[in-house]
């Protein structure tokens, strides 16, 4: 069973930065597309960013220019560098893997709170 473990969340002031990490296990990491989603209280889970197995990236309009997704296949880790954070970025951030056969796995999430 695939395991995804997120870390790096916390409390940060507006304009600050955080880097989230997601370590995968029991997975052929390099062939999976990896993505970050987030869910704020009372809202549906929404897409944030994706990095395909070939390194192509895509972002939600709300985070373009501020967030950067990257991966280290040797460490089986995907990162989300978040800069210029805003209060509306406050949410639980989830890591998701997608295999070539369409198998999806989710992590447990890490809380990000942007507040002064």
Secondary structure, DSSP 8 states (H G I E B T S, - for coil): --EEEEE--EEE-TT--EEEEEEEESS-GGGSEEEEEEE-TTS--EEEEEE-TTS-EEE-TTTTTTEEEEEEGGGTEEEEEE-S--GGG-EEEEEEEE-TT--EEE---EEEEE--
